[in-house]
Amino acid sequence: MVCVFSRLNPYLGNKLKGGELFDLSESPLAYKNIDEVIEAELDLFKPLVKLRPQGVVKR
């Protein structure tokens, strides 16, 4: 079994070069390609529009 986070640099720990902490639960490797998911589920629904995020707000 291959760990999703095995590609991360173990020497950085959980900090970026600028000293900011990053959250491993927000790894891009944790998400599926939305176009592939929609195509696989076309027999269940009919997509009307494709929305795109305009920004991200984090606290």
GROMACS elastic network, one bead per residue, 0.5 to 0.9 nm:
[ bonds ]
;  ai    aj funct       b0    kb
    2     5     6  0.86527   500
    2     6     6  0.73899   500
    3     6     6  0.52664   500
    3     7     6  0.84043   500
    4     7     6  0.73013   500
    4     8     6  0.88178   500
    4    27     6  0.87532   500
    4    29     6  0.69129   500
    4    30     6  0.78134   500
    5     8     6  0.55453   500
    5     9     6  0.88644   500
    5    24     6  0.78126   500
    5    27     6  0.82173   500
    5    29     6  0.83982   500
    6     9     6  0.78767   500
    6    10     6  0.82755   500
    7    10     6  0.85679   500
    8    11     6  0.87984   500
    8    12     6  0.82519   500
    8    13     6  0.88330   500
    9    12     6  0.57117   500
    9    13     6  0.74084   500
   10    13     6  0.56288   500
   10    14     6  0.86370   500
   11    14     6  0.89891   500
   12    15     6  0.59198   500
   12    16     6  0.68401   500
   12    17     6  0.79598   500
   13    16     6  0.83453   500
   14    20     6  0.84732   500
   14    21     6  0.57589   500
   14    22     6  0.58970   500
   14    23     6  0.74812   500
   14    24     6  0.80329   500
   15    18     6  0.77773   500
   15    19     6  0.55443   500
   15    20     6  0.54995   500
   15    22     6  0.60659   500
   16    19     6  0.52927   500
   16    20     6  0.54152   500
   16    21     6  0.63243   500
   16    22     6  0.69760   500
   17    20     6  0.74224   500
   18    21     6  0.89428   500
   22    25     6  0.89480   500
   22    26     6  0.82620   500
   23    26     6  0.56943   500
   23    27     6  0.74795   500
   24    27     6  0.53992   500
   25    28     6  0.89029   500
   25    30     6  0.76170   500
   26    29     6  0.84400   500
   26    30     6  0.71841   500
   26    31     6  0.88294   500
   27    30     6  0.55236   500
   27    31     6  0.78381   500
   28    31     6  0.58704   500
   28    32     6  0.88361   500
   29    32     6  0.79039   500
   31    34     6  0.84578   500
   32    35     6  0.87421   500
   32    36     6  0.78001   500
   32    37     6  0.72858   500
   33    36     6  0.54970   500
   33    37     6  0.65017   500
   33    38     6  0.89192   500
   34    37     6  0.50240   500
   34    38     6  0.61187   500
   34    39     6  0.85367   500
   35    38     6  0.52203   500
   35    39     6  0.61446   500
   35    40     6  0.86396   500
   36    39     6  0.51575   500
   36    40     6  0.61953   500
   36    41     6  0.87642   500
   37    40     6  0.51943   500
   37    41     6  0.63775   500
   37    42     6  0.88495   500
   38    41     6  0.51906   500
   38    42     6  0.61659   500
   38    47     6  0.81023   500
   39    42     6  0.54160   500
   39    43     6  0.87081   500
   40    43     6  0.77961   500
   41    44     6  0.55448   500
   41    45     6  0.69907   500
   42    45     6  0.55274   500
   42    46     6  0.63355   500
   42    47     6  0.79527   500
   43    46     6  0.78782   500
   47    50     6  0.75583   500
   53    56     6  0.76921   500
